[in-house]
Amino acid sequence: MIFLQKEFLLCGLGIFLALWQILTLPCLIVRVGGERLYIGEAAAGFPLSLHFIHSVQKTPVEEYLAVDEARQGFILLATKYQSFGVGLPFDATEGEFSQEGNYYWLRGQKRTYTHLDLRIGVGTELALNLGGRSIPLYERYRPGTLVTIELMPLWKGLVMYE
């Protein structure tokens, strides 16, 4: 009888530890307008990108980011764009500048962000690409809608509501 109680206790402890490990995994959470749109494991280096039409220049811009090594935030790796102007990168000291066809690239920017707060703009065609999956946010949500991209433990992402 005591042997069965000990086995039961050890089994319960094992289940608790396994659940704890899963529930504390860092996850990438995307919330749009207060609703959770995406939740997934945040592996170091997990790629995400933003595609939008620049509000002033009216030309396409893509920003390439990744989950940082510590899985605490994001790092901006590169920006691809078609024109120069207000709000677009131009300083070669920020990274490696190059031109490829009709596009300019600034790579190696290494700007860090703990989270990303974006707003869907009129005519900006904001789209999010998560690990190769494109989500055209502008087709699903109204202009002005807040988009929040952040990392947090899985348990918090599952219970967090606005």
Order of alpha helices (4+ residues) and beta strands (2+ residues): alpha-beta-beta-beta-beta-beta-beta-beta-beta-beta-beta-alpha-beta-alpha
